[in-house]
Amino acid sequence: MLITVPLQSCLVKSMSNRDPEVMQQVKATLAQLVKLAPGRAIEVRIPPYAAVQCGEGPSHSRGTPPNVIEMSAETWLALASGEVTWKVALESGAISASGARADLSEYLPIRIGK
């Protein structure tokens, strides 16, 4: 027996699981990252909270970009605050990074308001 779930209910559930405080922290730190590393060569994804493009180099406009970094909000906030290093998070598998420019270590930790 095949059970189907309407896509709309999945989207609503996903959106409702986002903690507003975590969302604010993720968006603020990603905004600061974009200021520190202007450009569109790297796509940083923190699902389900936000995604940004940053970093110098060739930009992309369609499809999957060549440099993609994805991680949980918890990992991103730990990196941004300096609780964990890029190397440790990457080696532990907490970060998925692909592409020659998919490295944010030079911008971390992030200080808000700089």
C-alpha positions as CSV (number, residue, x, y, z in Angstrom):
1,M,0.0,0.0,0.0
2,L,1.4,3.4,-1.0
3,I,0.8,6.3,1.3
4,T,1.0,9.7,-0.1
5,V,1.4,12.9,1.8
6,P,0.5,16.3,0.2
7,L,3.6,18.3,-0.5
8,Q,2.0,21.4,1.1
9,S,1.8,19.6,4.5
10,C,5.5,18.7,4.3
11,L,6.5,22.3,3.5
12,V,4.4,23.7,6.3
13,K,5.8,21.2,8.8
14,S,9.4,22.0,7.7
15,M,8.8,25.7,8.0
16,S,7.2,25.4,11.4
17,N,10.3,23.5,12.8
18,R,12.5,26.6,12.4
19,D,13.4,28.2,15.7
20,P,13.0,32.0,15.3
21,E,16.0,32.7,17.6
22,V,18.3,30.3,15.6
23,M,17.0,31.8,12.4
24,Q,17.9,35.3,13.5
25,Q,21.4,34.2,14.5
26,V,22.0,32.2,11.3
27,K,20.8,35.2,9.1
28,A,22.9,37.7,11.1
29,T,26.1,35.7,10.9
30,L,25.6,34.8,7.2
31,A,25.0,38.5,6.5
32,Q,28.3,39.3,8.2
33,L,30.0,36.5,6.1
34,V,28.7,38.2,2.9
35,K,30.2,41.5,4.1
36,L,33.6,39.8,4.9
37,A,33.6,37.8,1.7
38,P,31.8,39.7,-1.1
39,G,31.1,37.9,-4.3
40,R,29.0,35.0,-5.7
41,A,31.5,32.1,-6.1
42,I,30.5,30.1,-3.1
43,E,27.0,29.0,-2.0
44,V,26.6,28.5,1.7
45,R,23.5,26.5,2.7
46,I,22.2,26.3,6.3
47,P,18.9,24.4,5.8
48,P,16.2,25.1,6.6
49,Y,17.2,28.6,7.7
50,A,19.0,30.4,4.9
51,A,21.5,30.2,2.0
52,V,23.8,32.9,0.7
53,Q,26.4,33.4,-2.0
54,C,29.7,34.9,-1.1
55,G,33.4,34.8,-2.0
56,E,35.4,36.1,-4.9
57,G,35.7,34.1,-8.1
58,P,33.5,33.1,-11.0
59,S,29.9,33.5,-10.2
60,H,27.0,31.2,-11.3
61,S,23.4,32.0,-12.2
62,R,21.7,28.6,-12.9
63,G,21.9,25.1,-11.6
64,T,24.1,23.8,-8.9
65,P,27.1,26.1,-8.3
66,P,30.6,24.7,-8.5
67,N,31.4,25.6,-4.9
68,V,28.8,24.5,-2.3
69,I,29.0,24.4,1.5
70,E,26.2,22.9,3.5
71,M,25.8,22.3,7.2
72,S,23.4,22.4,10.1
73,A,22.5,25.6,11.9
74,E,24.2,24.2,15.0
75,T,27.5,23.6,13.2
76,W,27.3,27.0,11.5
77,L,26.7,28.8,14.7
78,A,29.5,26.9,16.4
79,L,31.9,27.9,13.6
80,A,30.7,31.5,13.6
81,S,31.2,31.8,17.4
82,G,34.6,30.1,17.3
83,E,33.5,27.1,19.4
84,V,34.8,24.8,16.7
85,T,37.3,25.2,13.9
86,W,36.6,24.7,10.2
87,K,39.1,21.8,10.0
88,V,37.5,19.9,13.0
89,A,34.0,20.4,11.6
90,L,35.0,19.4,8.1
91,E,37.0,16.3,9.3
92,S,34.1,15.2,11.5
93,G,31.7,15.2,8.6
94,A,29.6,18.1,10.0
95,I,30.3,20.1,6.8
96,S,29.6,19.1,3.3
97,A,31.9,21.1,1.0
98,S,32.6,20.7,-2.7
99,G,34.6,22.8,-5.1
100,A,38.1,24.4,-5.0
101,R,36.8,27.5,-3.2
102,A,34.6,25.8,-0.7
103,D,36.5,26.8,2.4
104,L,35.4,29.6,4.8
105,S,38.2,29.1,7.4
106,E,39.8,32.5,6.7
107,Y,36.5,34.3,7.7
108,L,35.8,32.4,10.9
109,P,35.0,33.1,13.6
110,I,32.6,35.9,12.7
111,R,32.2,38.9,14.8
112,I,28.8,40.7,14.4
113,G,29.0,44.4,13.8
114,K,32.5,44.5,12.2
